[in-house]
Amino acid sequence: MTTQNLLVELFVEELPPKALQKLGDAFATVLGDQLKAQGLATAASVVTPFASPRRLAAHVTAVADKAADKAVQQKLMPVTVGLDKDGNATPALLKKLQALGADVSNPAAAVAALKRAQDGKAEALFYDSVVPGATLAAGLQKALDEAIAKLPIPKVMSYQLETDCELPGWTSVNFVRPAHGLVALHGSTVVPVKALGLTAGNSTTGHRFEAAVSPVVLADADSYAATLRKDGAVIASFAERKAEIARQLAAAAAKVGNGARPIEDEALLDEVTALVERPNVVICQFEEQFLGVPQECLILTMKANQKYFPLLDAAGKLTNKFLVVSNISPEDTSFVTGGNERVVRPRLADAKFFFDQDRKKTLASRVEGLGKVVYHNKLGTQGERVERVRAIAKAIASQLGDAQLVQDADLSAQLAKTDLVTDMVGEFPELQGIMGGYYALNDGLGETVAHAIEDHYKPRFAGDALPRNTAGVVVALADKLETLVGMFGIGNLPTGDRDPFALRRHALGVIRMLVEKDLPLDLNALLAGAVPAFGDKITDASAALADFIYDRLAGSLREQGYSAQEVDAVLALRPQRLALVEKQLAAVRAFAALPESPALAAANKRVGNILKKAEVEGPVDAHVNPELLQEKAEQDLYAALQRFVPEANAQFDAGDYTASLQTLAVLRAPVDAFFDDVMVNAEQLDVRMNRLGLLKMLHNAMNRVADLSRLAV
């Protein structure tokens, strides 16, 4: 058995750029895994993916020409079924052995070769055999078929291939794009595998226009990337091509000077990497008059429509220069430069036209138009939605600020959606909110309202900035609450991977604003306060929505490094001020580190169970009559509560949750003594109720920061 490196390439027509990297990685990963599973490659074998616009390939090190034979033991059947009373093989056993390829010409010898071993309660017969290892041709064929079948193809194409046989005809093939070539090299030897109607060889096709030779003949598996680069003018590695583009972009920006830098956009860089085989970055420019248009519009049209990299100056302002990643490298690049400059000019002119036209009407004059835009068939139009957001925003603003904040929040909420009916946002929906901010400034509404309108969609994604001013926070909260309360109120909930109204993202946005802006707002009051704005359009689903928000909060806190036990302990109390949750978690973590913690957590769990059982017959009052305390242990516990609980409560009210729990840690000894020496369920009713009242007092005191019983192991 010898090992050599293996190269497999599938040459196809242009692959979908946004899926290319994923396709390349999946192809190489599955191919490598299948070879390892068959024993043709080892765990130490290195799998390297290649992906260019017209090829998927994988290089695998240390691949054997044949897998090692494998000893296999198979259970045949129970002894009572396989052997008769005289120990001879039954027909069933002989038939089974024959099916496995064993020699049954001498039944006695065949039985003697079997092993007998206990299998559960019965004794069974086992057959030892050696399974020949897979040959590379057979194993690679299986691996290749599996790799193609498991490609995460966004949309499959069907195309026809002429049949390779004596009778003329056509066969239908389904794949992401029509395939035209297959390479399979084990060292320098071609492996005779087939796929998609193609037979493997040792040659491929290079760059459409700049390949030095065609076809590109590969000497061996290891020379693939170098030969393709030299003779085919193709950088086969996605990662290498991406790094080369990034290097050229930086070099071109440095050539422009004045601190210029290309826009940072990882998704755009990935997409452009998937569009070119050998990148060549050129510098282009447009007329400076277009810089009067908001830079977000120009940047978006250049990125989305043309896949260009706009250049920003040192202050982050858009310049009139941009970078193009070309797939050709002519000696004279003026044709490439001129062509791209001619192409981008109409796009920028359209943006300027939209901007100029939109500014002829005020945002206020567009409010009426929102009444003609359907938001949801059960929740009405965008106009109706705006009125609900205004009502919620005014209620929140009145809790957070003065009359000026209420006025700013109301005006911002009224105008926040009006840019949806502008020409610019109609062309570029991604600019909603942003254009509203620009148009508000144009209308003379001031920065406070303009920023609130622009920011009311924030945070749009994980890690996004929060609104810049309080009015923006109020409107953003109101907007997200309107969506959440409305959708829950009509039963339109996210399921599995489907969340068309981004309710999970909205919930996380609400959480982030309440926490990071330290807002003195109670969650239940917020949700309940939003319901009346809908009138009779919805049912009140505040309880279910609160659970949904707490679930999102729990997940977020676990991602931040808090344990599930800590999070569960704090959120079990359904804290209303979400801004205080992290302080509560810190206190719980500090408490859990105390030596008294395990015993108190266990005792707290026991107290909770006792009270839950007792409260089946009626509520237990946290009241104690000292004269009914008969045992010394219950007297000592009562005295400890009288002494330390006021101090702990004062620390809790002052926001020092850690100190509050640490103060209560001294209760461990009297609590332990109470459970050792006192029978709670005394026969005398008044004594029993007094002891339950004492436990209720203890339970209330211990569980203000968190449900400590959740810390019990």
Residue pairs with C-beta under 8 A, 6 or more apart in sequence:
1 64
1 65
1 66
1 67
1 68
1 133
2 64
2 65
3 62
3 63
3 64
3 65
4 62
4 63
4 65
4 186
4 187
4 189
4 221
5 59
5 60
5 61
5 62
5 63
5 186
5 187
5 220
5 221
5 222
6 35
6 41
6 59
6 60
6 63
6 136
6 140
6 184
6 185
6 186
6 191
6 221
7 57
7 58
7 59
7 60
7 183
7 184
7 185
7 218
7 220
7 221
7 222
7 224
8 31
8 57
8 58
8 60
8 140
8 144
8 182
8 183
8 184
8 185
9 50
9 55
9 56
9 57
9 181
9 182
9 183
9 204
9 224
10 27
10 55
10 56
10 57
10 148
10 179
10 181
10 182
10 195
10 196
11 54
11 55
11 179
11 180
11 181
11 182
11 183
11 204
11 205
12 54
12 55
12 56
12 175
12 176
12 177
12 178
12 179
12 180
13 54
13 177
13 178
13 179
13 180
14 53
14 54
14 177
15 23
15 51
15 53
15 54
15 56
15 176
15 177
15 274
16 154
16 155
16 176
16 177
17 53
17 271
17 274
17 275
18 154
18 270
18 271
18 274
19 152
19 153
19 154
19 176
20 51
20 53
20 238
20 273
20 274
21 51
21 238
21 270
21 273
21 274
22 152
23 51
23 56
23 151
23 152
23 153
23 176
24 49
24 50
24 51
24 56
24 57
24 238
25 49
25 51
26 147
26 150
26 151
26 152
27 49
27 51
27 56
27 57
27 58
27 147
27 148
27 151
28 47
28 48
28 49
28 50
28 56
28 57
28 58
28 147
29 47
29 49
30 143
30 146
30 147
30 150
31 47
31 58
31 60
31 143
31 144
31 146
31 147
32 41
32 45
32 47
32 58
32 60
34 139
34 142
34 143
34 146
34 147
35 41
35 45
35 60
35 63
35 139
35 140
35 143
36 42
36 43
36 45
38 67
38 134
38 139
38 142
38 143
39 64
39 67
39 68
39 70
39 133
39 134
40 63
40 64
40 66
40 67
40 134
40 136
40 139
40 140
40 143
41 60
41 61
41 62
41 63
41 64
42 62
44 62
45 60
45 61
45 62
45 63
46 60
46 61
47 58
47 59
47 60
48 58
48 59
48 60
48 237
49 57
49 58
49 237
49 238
50 56
50 57
50 58
50 59
50 224
50 225
50 236
50 237
50 238
51 57
51 236
51 237
51 238
51 274
52 234
52 235
52 236
52 238
52 241
52 277
53 274
53 275
53 276
53 277
54 205
54 277
55 204
55 234
55 236
57 183
57 224
57 236
58 147
59 221
59 222
59 224
59 225
63 136
63 186
64 136
65 135
65 136
65 186
66 133
66 134
66 135
66 136
67 133
67 134
67 135
67 139
68 133
69 130
69 131
69 132
69 133
70 130
70 131
70 133
71 128
71 129
71 130
71 131
72 128
72 129
72 130
72 131
73 115
73 126
73 127
73 128
74 100
74 126
74 127
74 129
75 119
75 124
75 125
75 126
76 82
76 93
76 96
76 97
76 114
76 124
76 125
76 126
76 127
77 92
77 93
77 96
77 124
77 125
78 119
78 122
78 123
78 124
78 125
79 116
79 122
79 123
79 124
79 125
80 122
81 90
81 92
81 93
82 89
82 90
82 92
82 93
82 96
82 114
82 125
83 89
83 90
83 93
83 111
83 125
84 90
87 111
88 107
88 108
88 111
89 97
89 104
89 107
89 108
89 110
89 111
93 111
93 125
94 104
94 107
94 110
97 104
97 110
97 127
98 104
100 127
100 129
101 129
102 110
102 113
102 127
102 129
103 109
103 110
104 110
113 127
113 128
114 125
114 126
114 127
115 125
115 126
115 127
115 128
116 123
116 124
116 125
116 126
117 123
117 124
117 126
118 124
134 142
136 186
136 191
137 191
137 192
137 193
140 184
140 191
140 193
141 193
141 194
144 184
144 193
144 195
145 195
148 175
148 195
148 196
151 176
153 175
153 176
154 176
155 176
156 174
156 175
156 176
157 174
157 175
157 176
157 177
157 178
158 172
158 173
158 174
159 172
159 173
159 175
159 178
160 170
160 171
160 172
160 173
161 170
161 171
161 172
161 173
161 196
161 197
162 168
162 169
162 170
162 171
163 169
163 170
163 171
164 197
171 197
173 179
173 196
173 197
175 196
179 195
179 196
179 197
179 198
180 198
180 205
181 198
181 201
181 203
181 204
181 205
182 193
182 194
182 195
182 196
182 198
182 199
182 200
182 201
183 200
183 201
183 202
183 203
183 204
183 218
184 190
184 191
184 192
184 193
184 200
185 191
185 202
185 218
185 220
185 221
185 224
186 221
187 220
187 221
188 202
188 219
188 220
188 221
190 200
190 201
190 202
191 200
192 199
192 200
193 199
193 200
194 200
202 217
202 218
203 215
203 216
203 217
203 218
204 215
204 216
204 218
204 228
204 232
205 211
205 214
205 215
205 216
205 232
206 212
206 213
206 214
206 215
206 216
206 228
206 231
206 232
206 233
206 234
207 232
207 233
207 234
207 277
207 278
207 327
208 277
209 328
210 233
210 278
210 328
210 329
211 231
211 232
211 233
211 234
212 230
212 231
212 232
212 233
213 231
213 232
216 227
216 228
216 231
216 232
217 227
217 231
218 224
218 227
218 228
219 227
224 236
225 236
225 237
228 234
228 236
229 235
229 236
233 277
233 278
234 277
234 278
235 241
235 244
235 277
235 278
235 279
238 273
238 274
241 273
241 276
241 277
241 279
242 269
242 270
242 273
244 279
245 269
245 272
245 273
245 276
245 279
245 281
245 325
246 269
248 279
248 280
248 281
248 325
249 262
249 281
249 309
249 323
249 325
250 261
250 262
251 281
252 262
252 281
252 282
252 283
252 323
253 260
253 261
253 262
253 311
253 323
254 260
255 283
256 283
256 311
256 319
256 321
258 313
258 314
259 313
259 314
260 311
260 312
260 313
260 314
260 319
260 321
261 311
261 312
261 314
262 309
262 310
262 311
262 312
262 323
263 299
263 303
263 309
263 310
263 311
263 312
265 303
265 309
268 303
268 307
268 309
271 307
272 279
272 307
272 309
272 325
273 279
275 307
275 325
275 327
276 325
276 326
276 327
277 327
278 327
278 329
279 325
279 326
279 327
280 325
280 326
280 327
280 328
280 329
280 333
281 323
281 324
281 325
281 326
282 323
282 324
282 326
282 333
282 336
282 337
282 340
283 321
283 322
283 323
283 337
284 308
284 321
284 322
284 323
284 324
284 337
284 340
284 341
284 344
285 320
285 321
285 322
285 341
286 320
286 322
286 341
286 344
286 345
286 348
287 320
287 345
287 348
288 320
289 352
290 298
290 320
290 348
290 349
290 351
290 352
291 298
291 318
291 320
292 352
293 348
293 351
293 352
293 355
294 355
294 434
294 435
294 438
295 317
295 318
296 431
296 434
296 435
297 351
297 354
297 355
297 424
297 428
297 431
297 435
298 310
298 318
298 348
298 351
299 310
299 318
300 428
300 430
300 431
301 344
301 347
301 348
301 350
301 351
301 428
302 308
302 309
302 310
302 322
302 344
302 347
303 309
303 310
304 428
304 430
305 347
306 324
306 340
306 343
306 344
306 347
307 325
308 322
308 323
308 324
308 340
308 344
309 322
309 323
309 324
309 325
310 318
310 319
310 322
311 318
311 319
311 321
311 322
311 323
312 318
312 319
313 319
322 344
324 336
324 337
324 340
326 333
326 336
328 336
330 336
350 427
351 424
351 427
354 422
354 423
354 424
354 427
355 424
357 423
358 422
358 423
358 424
358 435
358 439
359 439
359 442
362 439
362 443
363 415
363 418
363 419
363 436
363 439
363 440
363 443
363 445
363 453
364 415
364 418
364 443
366 418
366 419
366 421
366 422
367 383
367 386
367 414
367 415
367 418
368 383
369 418
369 421
370 381
370 382
370 383
370 386
370 417
370 418
370 420
370 421
371 381
371 382
371 383
371 384
372 381
372 383
373 381
373 382
373 383
373 420
373 421
374 380
374 381
374 382
375 381
375 382
375 384
375 385
376 486
376 490
376 492
378 490
378 492
378 537
379 385
379 486
379 490
379 534
379 537
379 538
380 537
382 417
382 420
385 417
385 482
385 486
386 413
386 414
386 416
386 417
387 533
388 482
388 486
388 530
388 533
388 534
389 413
389 416
389 475
389 478
389 479
389 482
390 410
390 413
390 414
390 478
391 532
391 533
392 477
392 478
392 481
392 482
392 529
392 530
392 533
393 409
393 410
393 412
393 413
393 474
393 475
393 477
393 478
394 406
394 409
394 410
394 413
395 529
395 530
396 409
396 474
396 477
396 478
396 521
396 526
396 529
397 405
397 406
397 408
397 409
397 410
397 471
397 474
398 406
399 520
399 521
400 470
400 474
400 519
400 520
400 521
401 470
405 470
405 471
405 474
408 448
408 449
408 452
408 471
409 452
409 471
409 474
409 475
409 478
411 445
411 449
412 449
412 452
412 453
412 456
412 471
412 472
412 474
412 475
413 456
413 475
413 478
413 479
415 436
415 440
415 445
415 449
415 453
416 433
416 436
416 452
416 453
416 456
416 475
416 479
417 436
418 436
418 439
419 425
419 431
419 432
419 433
419 435
419 436
419 439
419 453
420 432
422 435
422 439
424 431
424 435
425 431
425 432
425 435
432 457
433 453
433 454
433 455
433 456
433 457
434 454
436 453
436 454
437 450
437 451
437 453
437 454
437 455
438 450
438 454
440 446
440 449
440 450
440 453
440 454
441 447
441 450
448 469
448 471
449 471
451 467
451 468
451 469
451 471
451 472
452 467
452 469
452 471
452 472
452 474
452 475
453 475
454 472
455 466
455 467
455 468
455 469
455 472
455 475
455 476
456 467
456 472
456 475
456 476
456 479
457 476
457 479
458 464
458 465
458 466
458 467
458 472
458 476
458 509
459 465
459 466
459 508
459 509
459 512
459 513
460 505
461 505
462 508
466 473
466 476
466 512
466 513
466 516
466 517
467 473
467 475
467 476
467 513
473 513
473 517
473 519
476 509
476 513
477 510
477 513
477 514
477 526
478 530
480 506
480 507
480 509
480 510
481 510
481 526
481 527
481 530
482 530
482 533
483 501
483 503
483 506
484 503
484 506
484 507
484 510
484 527
484 545
484 548
484 549
485 527
485 530
485 531
485 534
485 538
485 541
485 542
485 545
486 534
486 537
486 538
487 493
487 501
487 503
488 503
488 538
488 541
488 544
488 545
488 548
489 531
489 534
489 537
489 538
489 539
489 540
489 541
490 537
490 538
491 541
492 501
493 503
493 548
494 501
494 503
494 504
499 505
503 548
504 552
507 548
507 549
507 552
508 552
508 556
510 549
511 549
511 552
511 553
511 556
511 578
513 519
514 521
514 523
514 578
514 579
515 578
515 579
515 581
515 582
517 579
518 579
519 579
520 577
520 579
521 577
522 576
522 577
523 546
523 549
523 576
523 578
524 542
524 546
524 574
524 576
525 576
527 542
527 545
527 546
528 540
528 542
531 538
531 540
531 542
546 574
550 571
550 574
553 571
553 578
553 581
554 567
554 568
554 571
557 567
557 581
557 582
557 585
558 564
558 567
562 585
562 589
565 710
565 711
566 585
566 588
566 589
566 592
566 711
567 585
568 707
568 710
569 588
569 706
569 707
569 708
569 710
569 711
570 581
570 584
570 585
570 588
570 705
570 706
570 707
571 581
572 706
572 707
572 710
573 703
573 706
573 707
575 581
575 584
580 655
580 657
583 655
583 657
584 657
584 705
584 706
586 657
586 658
587 657
587 658
587 660
587 661
587 705
587 706
588 661
588 705
588 706
588 708
588 711
590 658
590 661
590 662
591 597
591 658
591 661
591 662
591 665
591 705
591 708
591 711
592 711
594 662
594 665
596 665
596 666
596 668
597 665
597 711
598 711
598 712
598 713
599 668
599 671
599 672
600 664
600 665
600 667
600 668
600 671
600 702
600 708
601 708
601 709
601 710
601 711
601 712
601 713
602 712
602 713
603 668
603 671
603 672
603 675
604 699
604 702
604 703
604 707
604 708
604 709
604 712
605 709
605 712
606 675
607 695
607 698
607 699
607 702
607 709
608 699
608 709
610 680
610 692
610 695
611 620
611 692
611 695
611 696
611 699
614 620
614 692
620 689
620 692
620 693
620 695
620 696
621 689
621 693
621 696
622 693
622 696
622 697
622 699
622 700
623 693
623 697
624 638
624 690
624 693
624 694
624 697
625 686
625 690
626 635
626 638
628 686
628 687
628 690
629 635
629 638
629 690
629 694
630 687
631 677
631 678
632 677
633 670
633 673
633 674
633 676
633 677
633 678
634 674
634 678
634 691
634 694
636 670
636 673
636 674
637 667
637 670
637 671
637 673
637 674
637 694
637 698
638 694
639 670
640 666
640 667
640 670
641 667
641 694
641 697
641 698
641 701
644 663
644 664
644 666
644 667
645 664
645 697
645 701
647 663
648 660
648 661
648 663
648 664
648 701
649 660
649 701
649 704
651 657
651 659
651 660
651 663
652 660
652 704
652 705
657 705
660 704
660 705
661 705
664 701
664 702
667 698
667 702
671 698
678 691
680 688
680 691
680 692
680 695
681 688
682 688
682 691
702 708
703 709
